[in-house]
Amino acid sequence: MADDTFAQGGGSTFVTATGAHTAEENLPQVMKTGTLRMKPKWNKFFYVIRGDLRELQYFKKEQANPSSPTDSPKGVIKLTQCTGIKPNSKEKKYPHCFEIEMGKKTVVFSADAPDEAQSWMHHLRRFVVLHENL
């Protein structure tokens, strides 16, 4: 499991780039799935954006049913802590990168294609917190 930055949740009401949301708001259980690489070792993992849990979960292998995985996640990023999602063009070996900012912590991911990186950023931006606890 990842460190505390990944494991703690946010407030009950938050404002994102797409507007105000509440913890009780119904979001799709699984919003997006796919394979990404994560820095620093650039290991490939299977990722699932869980809208209902407001989490980005990652697994060692692809899950046949991401809404009811057979394996426990290798790690979880609490999306209620996201403060920014943006492209990252600093990585020469992996050109289709983006990053999730969570305060002082930044996690960098690489997709296989530029349109896939854009799709992940689009879905993740729904959770970017502009102001907590309004």
Secondary structure, 3 states (H helix, E strand, C coil): CCCHHHHCCCCCEEEECCEEEECCCCCCCCCEEEEEEECCCCEEEEEEEECCCCEEEEECCCCCCCCCCCCCCCEEEEHHHCCEEEEECCCCCCCCEEEEEECCEEEEEECCCHHHHHHHHHHHHHHCEEEECC
